[in-house]
Amino acid sequence: MAKAHITTKDGTKVTIEGTPDEVATLVARFEGGAPIRAKRGVRARPSRITAKAGPLSLISELIDGGFFKKPKGLSAIKLALQEQGHFYPVTSLSPILLRLVRKRNLRRIKDKKRWQYVG
């Protein structure tokens, strides 16, 4: 049997007992949202929103994979991300790489007027 303790906005305390479906329905009514269906024997939990893999995490994966053992330019990094199916303009990759340099996850070397990134 499921149990829920609710405190309303005005301070009233309410205790609800019943099946998981009944408790989820009543809790949703108190919160003003749609009822959440729960399976028997499983507690209803709010769903977690997973973050998409952004360019920072993708470049960090390249660092962990040893991609930056040799110096790489922006175009090589962009190409490596495209091979994985992630398309970003060079203008959005540059500040991310600079942020990684400042965090000391990468180093950069100027070679023939272009920055090369090494991990």
N, C-alpha and C positions, 0 to 999 in steps of 0.2 A: 504494500500500500504506500502510495506516494504522499508526501507532506510538504507544504509550502507555508512559509511565514511571510506576510506582506505588511508593510507599514505604509499607509496612505499619506498623501500630501498634508492632510490636517493632523497626522499623528496617530490615527486609529490603527491598532494592530489587529490583523486578521490571520487566523490559522486555517488552512484548507487541507483536508484529508480526502483521499479517494484514489481512483485509478490514475495512472500517469496521464491519460487523455483528458480526464475530467479536470485534473489539477492544471494542466497546460492551458486548457480552454478558459478556466476561470482566471488564471494569472494574466492571460492575454487580454481578457475583458477589463481587468483592473488597470492594466497598462494602456488600454485604448488601442491595441493593435489587433492584428488578425490572430486567430488561435493557432498554436503550434502543435502539430501532431507528434506524439511520442509513441514509440514502440513499447510493448510490454516488457518490463524488466530493464529498460534502458532509460536513464535520466535524460530529460530534454535539455540540450545545451544550445546556447546561441551559436550560430555558424560563424566561423572565422573567415575573414576575407584574406586571401593570400595575395601577396604583392607580386606583380609581374617582375620578371627578371629585367632590370634596367641596364643601361650601358655600364654603370659603375660595377654592378655585380658580374656582368659578363666579362669586363676587362680584368676584374679580380680573378675570375676563373682562368683567364689566359695566363695571368701571372703565376697562379698555382700550377698550371700545366706546363710551365717552363717555356712558354712562347717568347719571353723576353730575355732569354739567355744571351742572344746576340742582339745588337742594336736594331730597333725597328722604327720606321718612320710612321707618320700618321696614315699614309695611304696603305701601308702594309697592315696596320691595325684595323683599318676600315675594311680591307679585303678579308681579313681573318674573321671578322664579325659577319660579313656577308656570306661567307662559306657556311656559317652556322645558321644562316637564315635571318639575321638581324641587320636591318639596313638603317644606318645613321649617317647624317652628313658630317663631314670633317669638322665643321664649325661647332657641332655639339660634342664631339669627342675631345677636342682640344682642352676645354676647361676641366673636363673630367680627368684627363691625364695630368694636368697641372695640379689638380687637387691630390692625386695619388703621389705626385712628386713631393708635394708639401707634407704629406703624411709619411713620407720616406718609404713608401711601398715600391716606388720606382725611382730611377735616376734618369736624368736627361743630359745629353751631350750635344753640343752644337757642332755639326759637321757640314761644311759647305753651305752655310747660311740656312740650314734646316736642323730642327731638333730631332734627335734620335733617342728613343726611350729604351732603357735597359733595366732588368729586374734583378 
